[in-house]
Amino acid sequence: MIILGINAYHGDSSACLLVDGRLVCAIEEERIVRKKHWAGMPVKSIKWCLKSSCIDIKQVDYIAIGRNLYAHLDKKILKLLTKKPSFSFIKSRLNNAGKIKKVKEIIANELGVNVNSFKAKVKNIEHHKAHLASSFFVSPFENAVCVSVDGFGDFVSTMRGFGSNNKIAVSDCVHYPHSLGVFYTALTQFLGFPEYGDEYKVMGLSAMGKPSYVKEMRKIVKLDKKGFFKLDMNYFLHHSDGIEMTWNDGVPSIGRIYSDKLIDLLGSPRKPKEELTQHHKDIAASVQAMYEETFFHLLSYSYEMYKNENLCLSGGSIQNSLANGKIIEKTKFKHIYIPPAAYDAGTAVGAAFWVWNHILGQKREYIMDKPYMGPEYSNDGIEFLLKAQGLEYEKLSNNELFKKVAGFIANKKVIGWFQDRTEWGPRALGNRSILADPRTVEIKDILSKRIKKREYFRPFAPSFLEEYVDEWFEESSSAPFMEKVYKIKEDKRTVIPAVTHTDGTGRLQTVSKKMSPKYYGLIKAFKEITGVPAVLNTSFNENEPIVNKPEEAIACFKRTKMDVLVLNNYVIESKIQQ
């Protein structure tokens, strides 16, 4: 049984393949087309998945898409009847809907085959059900509370249910126009970060402020019964004006969401690239505090509903790793699973597993305990490329490689580290990473200005050998996909200042030998030199999607003036004196 899962005509378009209930590959379209958060039909991702798995489209039994136009149709119709969105808004929505209805025809056309020549049945899975499935059905739990939180999908922003064996029973949800994701996005825009996906900047900035505007935030977000919430719609435009959105064949964009009443409440909005004042930092801290207050209100009631200590989380808002790291402290949940792609790309996986487990009733036998689902490249192919580009290199065995590169890092060199299969999800987790010494505070400025060219307030993350985490962090729960932020122990913060944020936290990745033997071997070698069982890890890119192919890694290495590039077992040292 072969299932092609896709997230199409939505931000972070993606594709995956399930073969007999096992995920064999998954990739975001942005990694191939090189446009962040690319939205549209993930044609190149579909082609890569099929080719890498040696599968013909005619062998596919089901195409599962994480969208269902008929979900909550009564509420959608009522909205159109009671509001007066712009003609362009209605036109764009109808165009998007029309493409969703013709998924099979569009795929057939893009692949150059007759639509009648392949047997696949199309299954439209409601957006948030796909989110829930993307977490629970690949989790290690037999049963768990399931919660998804994001902006919107199929007229819902939040969904809650209970997963047991191969079924998820949905209990209730928060409908349009109320959305915790929209709240965060609106305030992100207000703070001068207008690009799709900029919310993580506010999360990073929040550490530099005080939540002195929580009283104002509570006017915007009202906690409701049953753990839910409502927005005061006077502060927003999306419910009345129909926000202009671009989801097709390019970088997604969203028009202004907040109303003038928010300006009356908080003052003038910050313009992009305008100086960040303490006022802006305090607003960011207040936004994060309000998000957490609402999030834990939701989770606490969810626990009381089911009295189960296992929790599976999904949805774009679950990329808020700062809140995720406080769940055990703030709620009664003891065991948490968050997949490597909790955001919308993950609905491709979720839709496929919903079909396999929930609809077809198949037994669960797959656990996603590794994030490496994308392309990989052979040593022979890499060596051919290096020769073609005239680059000098050294080929080493794994053990030689670990020792040499660990020595480079200990000597304050910046490393581009490219290994095996590309990561699935938004985080670089040791296969497409830039690595540096966490002990040197100056390395943050070097990376921000010379390599990443990004805002000064955004922190860098540590990758730790999992067996040493409890010596360095106040909370030692596993975080293999860098999905949680924890407090670093106070006496350790000066030891690893490059990965310690202003508030004493670090966005942790726990590294096991089972999940990532090469990355584990490198960090272990670094510990043998320095005594520190961690390296600084940031994504291998420069204001672009994370590198996917060796050619992209080489181009980024040259462009950013990194010190050393490692492609599998090949080491290339920069000739440029920094």
C-alpha positions as CSV (number, residue, x, y, z in Angstrom):
1,M,0.0,0.0,0.0
2,I,1.5,3.3,-1.1
3,I,0.2,6.7,0.1
4,L,1.4,10.0,-1.2
5,G,0.8,12.8,1.4
6,I,0.9,16.4,0.3
7,N,0.4,19.9,1.8
8,A,-0.6,22.0,-1.2
9,Y,-1.6,25.6,-1.9
10,H,-0.7,26.6,1.6
11,G,2.5,27.8,3.3
12,D,5.3,25.3,3.6
13,S,4.1,23.0,0.8
14,S,5.5,19.5,1.1
15,A,5.2,15.9,0.1
16,C,5.9,12.5,1.6
17,L,5.4,8.8,0.9
18,L,4.1,6.0,3.1
19,V,4.9,2.5,2.1
20,D,3.0,-0.1,4.1
21,G,2.6,2.3,7.0
22,R,6.2,3.4,7.1
23,L,7.3,6.9,6.2
24,V,10.1,6.4,3.7
25,C,10.7,10.1,2.6
26,A,9.5,13.6,3.2
27,I,10.6,17.0,2.0
28,E,9.4,20.6,1.9
29,E,9.1,22.2,-1.5
30,E,11.2,25.2,-0.3
31,R,14.3,23.0,-0.1
32,I,14.1,22.3,-3.8
33,V,12.8,25.6,-5.3
34,R,14.9,27.7,-2.8
35,K,12.1,30.0,-1.8
36,K,11.2,30.2,2.0
37,H,7.8,28.8,3.0
38,W,6.9,28.2,-0.7
39,A,3.2,27.7,-1.3
40,G,1.6,25.9,-4.2
41,M,1.4,22.4,-5.5
42,P,4.7,20.7,-4.3
43,V,5.5,19.2,-7.7
44,K,9.2,18.9,-7.3
45,S,8.8,17.3,-3.9
46,I,6.4,14.8,-5.3
47,K,8.8,14.0,-8.1
48,W,11.7,13.6,-5.7
49,C,9.7,11.3,-3.4
50,L,8.7,9.0,-6.2
51,K,12.1,9.0,-7.8
52,S,14.0,8.4,-4.6
53,S,11.7,5.5,-3.6
54,C,11.7,4.0,-7.1
55,I,8.0,4.3,-7.3
56,D,5.8,5.2,-10.3
57,I,2.8,7.5,-9.7
58,K,0.7,4.6,-11.2
59,Q,1.6,2.5,-8.2
60,V,0.2,5.0,-5.7
61,D,-3.0,3.8,-4.0
62,Y,-4.0,7.1,-2.3
63,I,-3.2,10.7,-2.5
64,A,-3.9,12.3,0.9
65,I,-4.1,16.1,1.2
66,G,-4.4,18.0,4.5
67,R,-7.3,20.2,3.3
68,N,-11.0,19.5,3.2
69,L,-13.1,22.2,1.6
70,Y,-16.3,20.7,3.0
71,A,-15.2,20.7,6.6
72,H,-17.3,23.3,8.6
73,L,-19.0,24.3,5.4
74,D,-22.0,25.8,7.2
75,K,-19.8,28.2,9.1
76,K,-17.9,29.2,5.9
77,I,-21.2,30.0,4.1
78,L,-22.5,32.0,7.1
79,K,-19.3,34.0,7.1
80,L,-19.7,34.9,3.5
81,L,-23.3,35.8,4.0
82,T,-22.8,38.0,7.0
83,K,-19.5,39.8,6.0
84,K,-18.5,41.7,2.9
85,P,-14.9,40.6,2.0
86,S,-13.3,42.2,-1.0
87,F,-13.8,40.8,-4.5
88,S,-10.1,40.0,-4.8
89,F,-10.3,38.0,-1.5
90,I,-13.2,36.0,-2.7
91,K,-11.6,35.4,-6.1
92,S,-8.3,34.2,-4.5
93,R,-10.2,31.8,-2.1
94,L,-12.3,30.4,-5.0
95,N,-9.2,29.9,-7.1
96,N,-7.4,28.1,-4.2
97,A,-10.5,25.9,-3.6
98,G,-10.7,25.1,-7.3
99,K,-7.1,23.8,-7.3
100,I,-7.7,21.7,-4.2
101,K,-10.6,20.0,-6.0
102,K,-8.4,19.1,-9.0
103,V,-5.4,17.7,-7.1
104,K,-5.2,14.5,-9.1
105,E,-5.6,16.2,-12.4
106,I,-2.9,18.8,-11.6
107,I,-0.5,16.1,-10.4
108,A,-1.1,14.0,-13.6
109,N,-0.5,17.1,-15.8
110,E,2.7,18.0,-14.0
111,L,4.0,14.5,-14.2
112,G,3.0,14.2,-17.8
113,V,0.7,11.2,-17.4
114,N,-3.0,10.6,-18.3
115,V,-5.1,11.1,-15.2
116,N,-7.0,8.0,-16.0
117,S,-3.9,5.9,-16.1
118,F,-3.2,5.8,-12.4
119,K,-5.5,4.4,-9.7
120,A,-4.9,6.7,-6.8
121,K,-7.9,7.8,-4.8
122,V,-7.8,11.3,-3.4
123,K,-8.6,11.7,0.3
124,N,-9.2,15.2,1.7
125,I,-8.4,15.2,5.4
126,E,-9.4,18.2,7.5
127,H,-6.4,20.4,8.2
128,H,-6.3,20.0,11.9
129,K,-7.1,16.3,11.8
130,A,-4.0,16.1,9.7
131,H,-2.1,18.0,12.3
132,L,-3.2,15.7,15.1
133,A,-2.3,12.7,13.0
134,S,1.1,14.0,12.2
135,S,2.0,13.8,15.9
136,F,-0.1,11.0,17.5
137,F,0.2,8.3,14.8
138,V,4.0,8.6,14.7
139,S,4.4,9.0,18.5
140,P,5.6,6.3,20.9
141,F,2.3,6.4,22.8
142,E,-0.6,3.9,22.6
143,N,-2.9,6.7,23.8
144,A,-2.5,10.4,24.3
145,V,-4.3,13.7,24.5
146,C,-3.9,15.4,21.1
147,V,-3.9,19.2,20.6
148,S,-3.2,21.3,17.6
149,V,-2.8,25.1,17.5
150,D,-2.1,27.4,14.6
151,G,-3.5,30.3,12.5
152,F,-6.3,28.7,10.5
153,G,-7.0,25.7,8.4
154,D,-10.4,24.7,7.2
155,F,-12.0,27.4,9.4
156,V,-10.5,26.0,12.6
157,S,-7.5,27.4,14.6
158,T,-7.4,24.9,17.5
159,M,-8.5,21.3,17.8
160,R,-8.5,18.9,20.6
161,G,-9.1,15.1,20.9
162,F,-7.9,11.8,22.2
163,G,-5.8,9.3,20.3
164,S,-6.0,5.6,21.1
165,N,-4.3,2.9,19.1
166,N,-5.2,3.7,15.4
167,K,-8.0,6.2,16.0
168,I,-8.2,9.8,17.0
169,A,-11.5,11.0,18.5
170,V,-11.9,14.8,18.0
171,S,-13.7,16.3,21.0
172,D,-14.0,20.1,20.2
173,C,-12.3,23.0,18.5
174,V,-12.0,26.8,18.2
175,H,-13.5,28.1,15.0
176,Y,-12.8,31.2,12.8
177,P,-12.2,34.1,13.6
178,H,-10.7,33.3,17.0
179,S,-7.1,32.2,16.8
180,L,-4.1,32.2,19.0
181,G,-1.8,32.0,16.0
182,V,-3.5,35.0,14.4
183,F,-3.0,36.9,17.7
184,Y,0.7,36.2,17.6
185,T,1.0,37.0,13.9
186,A,-0.9,40.3,14.3
187,L,1.5,41.4,17.0
188,T,4.5,40.2,15.0
189,Q,3.3,42.5,12.2
190,F,2.8,45.4,14.7
191,L,6.4,45.0,16.0
192,G,7.7,45.5,12.4
193,F,8.3,41.9,11.3
194,P,5.9,41.5,8.2
195,E,7.3,38.4,6.5
196,Y,5.4,35.1,6.6
197,G,6.9,33.0,9.5
198,D,8.5,35.9,11.4
199,E,6.9,35.0,14.7
200,Y,10.1,33.3,16.0
201,K,11.7,36.7,15.9
202,V,9.2,38.0,18.5
203,M,9.8,34.9,20.6
204,G,13.6,35.6,20.6
205,L,13.1,39.3,21.3
206,S,10.8,38.6,24.2
207,A,13.7,37.6,26.4
208,M,15.0,41.2,26.3
209,G,11.8,42.7,27.7
210,K,9.4,42.6,30.6
211,P,5.8,41.6,30.3
212,S,4.6,45.0,31.3
213,Y,1.7,45.1,28.8
214,V,0.0,41.9,29.9
215,K,-3.0,43.9,31.1
216,E,-3.4,45.3,27.5
217,M,-2.9,41.8,26.1
218,R,-5.8,40.5,28.2
219,K,-8.0,43.0,26.5
220,I,-7.2,41.3,23.2
221,V,-7.3,37.7,24.2
222,K,-10.1,36.5,26.6
223,L,-9.8,33.1,28.3
224,D,-13.0,31.1,27.9
225,K,-14.6,28.1,29.4
226,K,-13.4,24.6,28.6
227,G,-9.8,25.9,28.3
228,F,-10.6,27.8,25.1
229,F,-10.3,31.5,24.3
230,K,-11.7,34.3,22.2
231,L,-10.2,37.3,20.5
232,D,-11.7,40.8,20.9
233,M,-12.3,41.3,17.2
234,N,-12.2,45.1,17.5
235,Y,-8.4,44.7,17.4
236,F,-8.3,42.7,14.1
237,L,-9.3,43.0,10.5
238,H,-9.3,39.4,9.2
239,H,-12.9,38.7,10.2
240,S,-14.4,41.8,8.6
241,D,-12.2,42.9,5.7
242,G,-10.9,39.6,4.3
243,I,-7.1,39.8,4.6
244,E,-5.3,39.6,1.3
245,M,-3.2,36.4,1.2
246,T,-1.0,34.9,-1.4
247,W,-0.7,31.1,-1.3
248,N,0.0,30.1,-4.9
249,D,3.3,29.3,-6.6
250,G,5.6,31.4,-4.5
251,V,6.5,32.9,-1.2
252,P,3.3,33.2,0.9
253,S,2.3,36.6,2.2
254,I,-0.5,37.9,4.5
255,G,-1.8,41.5,4.6
256,R,-2.1,43.5,7.7
257,I,-4.2,41.7,10.3
258,Y,-4.4,44.3,13.2
259,S,-6.8,47.2,13.3
260,D,-6.2,50.8,14.3
261,K,-7.6,50.0,17.7
262,L,-4.4,48.1,18.5
263,I,-2.5,51.3,17.7
264,D,-4.8,53.1,20.2
265,L,-3.9,50.5,22.8
266,L,-0.2,50.1,22.3
267,G,1.0,53.2,20.4
268,S,2.5,53.5,17.0
269,P,3.6,50.3,15.3
270,R,7.2,49.8,14.5
271,K,8.3,50.1,10.9
272,P,10.5,47.3,9.5
273,K,14.2,47.9,10.2
274,E,13.3,50.7,12.6
275,E,15.3,50.7,15.9
276,L,14.1,48.3,18.5
277,T,13.3,50.2,21.7
278,Q,12.6,48.9,25.2
279,H,8.9,49.6,24.5
280,H,9.0,47.1,21.6
281,K,10.9,44.5,23.6
282,D,8.3,44.8,26.4
283,I,5.5,44.3,24.0
284,A,7.3,41.2,22.7
285,A,7.6,39.8,26.2
286,S,3.9,40.6,26.9
287,V,2.8,38.8,23.7
288,Q,4.8,35.7,24.7
289,A,3.4,35.9,28.2
290,M,-0.2,36.1,26.8
291,Y,0.5,33.2,24.5
292,E,1.8,31.1,27.3
293,E,-1.1,32.0,29.6
294,T,-3.6,31.0,26.9
295,F,-1.7,27.9,25.9
296,F,-1.4,26.5,29.4
297,H,-5.1,27.3,30.1
298,L,-5.9,25.2,27.0
299,L,-3.5,22.3,28.0
300,S,-4.6,22.3,31.7
301,Y,-8.2,21.8,30.8
302,S,-7.3,19.2,28.2
303,Y,-5.6,17.2,30.9
304,E,-8.7,17.4,33.1
305,M,-10.8,16.1,30.2
306,Y,-8.9,12.9,29.8
307,K,-6.6,12.5,32.9
308,N,-3.9,11.1,30.7
309,E,-0.2,12.2,31.1
310,N,0.7,11.7,27.5
311,L,0.5,14.7,25.2
312,C,0.9,15.0,21.4
313,L,1.2,18.5,20.0
314,S,1.0,19.9,16.5
315,G,0.3,23.0,14.5
316,G,2.3,26.1,13.5
317,S,2.0,27.6,17.0
318,I,3.8,24.6,18.4
319,Q,7.0,25.9,16.9
320,N,6.9,28.2,20.0
321,S,9.7,26.2,21.7
322,L,9.9,28.7,24.6
323,A,6.3,27.7,25.7
324,N,6.9,24.0,25.0
325,G,9.8,23.9,27.4
326,K,7.5,24.9,30.3
327,I,4.7,22.4,29.7
328,I,5.9,19.9,32.4
329,E,6.3,22.7,34.9
330,K,3.0,24.4,34.2
331,T,0.7,21.4,33.6
332,K,0.2,17.8,34.7
333,F,1.4,16.3,31.5
334,K,4.5,14.1,32.0
335,H,5.3,12.8,28.5
336,I,5.3,15.0,25.4
337,Y,5.7,14.2,21.8
338,I,6.2,16.9,19.2
339,P,7.1,15.8,15.6
340,P,10.0,17.4,13.8
341,A,7.6,19.2,11.4
342,A,4.7,20.3,13.7
343,Y,3.9,23.2,11.4
344,D,1.9,23.0,8.1
345,A,4.5,21.0,6.2
346,G,3.7,18.2,8.6
347,T,0.1,17.9,7.4
348,A,1.4,16.0,4.4
349,V,2.6,13.3,6.8
350,G,-0.5,13.6,9.0
351,A,-2.9,13.3,6.1
352,A,-1.2,10.1,4.9
353,F,-1.2,8.5,8.3
354,W,-4.9,9.5,8.9
355,V,-5.7,7.5,5.8
356,W,-3.5,4.6,6.8
357,N,-4.5,4.3,10.4
358,H,-7.8,6.1,11.0
359,I,-9.6,5.4,7.7
360,L,-8.1,2.1,6.6
361,G,-7.8,0.8,10.2
362,Q,-4.2,-0.4,9.8
363,K,-2.1,-1.2,12.9
364,R,0.4,1.4,14.0
365,E,4.0,0.1,13.7
366,Y,6.0,3.3,12.9
367,I,7.6,5.8,15.3
368,M,9.2,8.9,14.0
369,D,12.3,9.0,16.2
370,K,14.5,10.4,13.5
371,P,14.0,13.6,11.4
372,Y,16.2,12.6,8.4
373,M,13.8,12.1,5.6
374,G,15.2,14.0,2.6
375,P,17.9,13.5,-0.1
376,E,21.4,12.2,0.6
377,Y,24.5,12.2,-1.6
378,S,27.3,9.7,-2.1
379,N,31.0,10.3,-1.4
380,D,31.7,9.5,-5.0
381,G,29.3,12.2,-6.2
382,I,30.6,14.7,-3.8
383,E,34.2,14.0,-4.8
384,F,33.3,14.4,-8.5
385,L,31.7,17.8,-7.7
386,L,34.7,19.0,-5.7
387,K,37.1,18.1,-8.6
388,A,34.8,19.8,-11.1
389,Q,34.9,23.0,-9.0
390,G,38.6,22.9,-8.5
391,L,38.4,22.7,-4.7
392,E,41.2,21.2,-2.6
393,Y,40.0,18.7,-0.2
394,E,41.0,16.0,2.3
395,K,39.1,12.7,2.6
396,L,39.0,11.2,6.1
397,S,37.5,8.2,7.9
398,N,34.7,8.9,10.3
399,N,36.9,8.8,13.4
400,E,39.5,10.9,11.7
401,L,36.8,13.3,10.6
402,F,35.3,13.7,14.1
403,K,38.7,14.5,15.7
404,K,39.8,16.9,13.1
405,V,36.5,18.9,12.9
406,A,36.2,18.9,16.7
407,G,39.7,20.5,16.8
408,F,38.6,23.1,14.3
409,I,35.6,24.0,16.4
410,A,37.7,24.1,19.6
411,N,40.0,26.6,17.8
412,K,37.1,28.9,17.1
413,K,36.5,27.9,13.5
414,V,33.1,28.1,11.9
415,I,32.1,24.8,10.2
416,G,29.6,24.0,7.5
417,W,28.5,20.5,8.3
418,F,26.7,18.5,5.6
419,Q,25.9,14.8,6.2
420,D,23.6,12.1,4.9
421,R,19.9,12.8,4.5
422,T,18.3,16.3,4.8
423,E,16.3,17.0,7.9
424,W,12.5,17.0,7.7
425,G,11.1,20.1,9.4
426,P,12.3,23.7,10.0
427,R,15.3,22.9,12.2
428,A,18.9,21.9,11.2
429,L,19.5,18.9,13.4
430,G,23.1,17.9,12.6
431,N,22.9,17.0,8.9
432,R,22.7,20.5,7.4
433,S,24.1,22.6,10.2
434,I,26.6,25.4,10.8
435,L,28.6,24.5,13.9
436,A,30.8,26.6,16.2
437,D,32.2,26.7,19.7
438,P,29.6,27.4,22.4
439,R,32.2,28.6,24.9
440,T,33.1,31.8,23.0
441,V,30.6,34.7,23.3
442,E,32.2,36.5,20.4
443,I,31.1,33.7,18.0
444,K,27.5,35.0,18.2
445,D,28.5,38.3,16.5
446,I,30.6,36.5,14.0
447,L,27.7,34.2,13.0
448,S,25.1,36.9,13.0
449,K,27.1,39.5,11.0
450,R,29.4,37.5,8.8
451,I,27.5,34.2,8.2
452,K,23.8,34.4,8.9
453,K,23.3,38.2,8.5
454,R,20.4,38.3,10.9
455,E,19.1,40.3,13.9
456,Y,21.3,40.5,17.0
457,F,18.6,39.4,19.4
458,R,18.0,35.9,17.9
459,P,19.7,33.2,20.0
460,F,21.8,30.3,18.8
461,A,21.0,26.7,19.9
462,P,23.1,24.1,21.6
463,S,23.2,20.4,20.6
464,F,24.1,18.3,23.6
465,L,24.9,14.6,24.1
466,E,21.7,13.4,25.7
467,E,23.4,11.6,28.6
468,Y,24.9,14.9,29.9
469,V,21.8,17.2,29.7
470,D,20.8,16.9,33.3
471,E,24.2,18.3,34.3
472,W,23.7,21.4,32.3
473,F,19.9,22.1,32.2
474,E,17.3,22.5,34.9
475,E,15.0,20.3,32.9
476,S,16.4,17.2,31.3
477,S,13.5,15.8,29.2
478,S,14.5,14.7,25.8
479,A,14.3,17.3,22.9
480,P,15.7,15.4,19.8
481,F,14.0,17.8,17.3
482,M,15.1,21.1,19.1
483,E,11.4,21.7,20.0
484,K,11.8,22.9,23.6
485,V,13.6,25.8,25.3
486,Y,14.9,25.0,28.8
487,K,16.7,27.0,31.5
488,I,20.5,26.4,31.6
489,K,21.8,25.9,35.1
490,E,23.2,29.1,36.4
491,D,26.7,27.9,37.1
492,K,27.0,26.6,33.5
493,R,25.8,29.8,31.7
494,T,29.2,31.4,31.6
495,V,30.8,28.2,30.3
496,I,28.6,28.2,27.2
497,P,27.7,31.9,26.7
498,A,27.3,31.6,22.9
499,V,24.2,29.4,23.3
500,T,22.8,31.0,26.5
501,H,20.1,33.5,25.7
502,T,19.6,36.8,27.6
503,D,17.1,35.0,29.9
504,G,19.4,32.1,30.8
505,T,17.7,29.7,28.4
506,G,18.8,27.5,25.5
507,R,16.8,25.9,22.7
508,L,18.0,22.4,23.3
509,Q,18.7,19.6,20.9
510,T,19.5,16.3,22.6
511,V,21.7,14.1,20.4
512,S,21.7,10.3,20.7
513,K,24.0,7.8,19.0
514,K,21.0,6.0,17.8
515,M,19.4,9.0,16.1
516,S,22.5,10.6,14.6
517,P,25.7,8.5,15.0
518,K,28.0,10.9,13.0
519,Y,26.8,14.1,14.8
520,Y,27.1,12.2,18.1
521,G,30.6,11.2,17.3
522,L,31.6,14.7,16.4
523,I,30.2,16.2,19.7
524,K,31.8,13.4,21.7
525,A,35.2,14.2,20.1
526,F,34.6,17.9,21.0
527,K,33.9,16.9,24.6
528,E,37.2,14.9,24.8
529,I,39.1,18.1,23.8
530,T,37.2,20.7,25.8
531,G,35.1,18.9,28.5
532,V,31.9,20.4,27.0
533,P,29.5,17.8,25.6
534,A,27.9,20.3,23.2
535,V,28.4,22.4,20.1
536,L,26.6,25.5,18.8
537,N,24.2,24.5,16.0
538,T,22.4,26.8,13.6
539,S,20.9,26.1,10.2
540,F,23.2,25.8,7.2
541,N,21.9,28.8,5.2
542,E,22.1,32.5,4.7
543,N,18.6,34.1,4.4
544,E,17.5,31.2,2.3
545,P,16.0,27.8,2.9
546,I,18.4,25.3,4.6
547,V,20.8,23.9,2.0
548,N,19.7,20.7,0.4
549,K,22.3,19.7,-2.2
550,P,26.2,19.8,-2.0
551,E,26.2,22.5,-4.7
552,E,24.2,24.8,-2.4
553,A,26.4,24.0,0.6
554,I,29.5,25.0,-1.5
555,A,27.9,28.2,-2.7
556,C,26.9,29.2,0.9
557,F,30.4,28.3,2.2
558,K,32.0,30.6,-0.4
559,R,29.5,33.4,0.0
560,T,29.6,33.6,3.8
561,K,33.3,33.0,4.3
562,M,33.0,30.1,6.6
563,D,36.3,28.6,7.8
564,V,35.7,24.9,6.9
565,L,33.2,23.0,4.9
566,V,32.6,19.3,5.6
567,L,30.7,17.3,2.9
568,N,30.2,13.7,4.2
569,N,33.8,12.6,4.6
570,Y,35.5,15.4,2.7
571,V,37.0,18.5,4.4
572,I,37.5,21.7,2.5
573,E,39.4,24.6,4.3
574,S,38.8,28.2,3.3
575,K,41.8,29.9,1.7
576,I,40.5,33.3,2.9
577,Q,42.1,34.8,6.0
578,Q,39.4,36.1,8.3
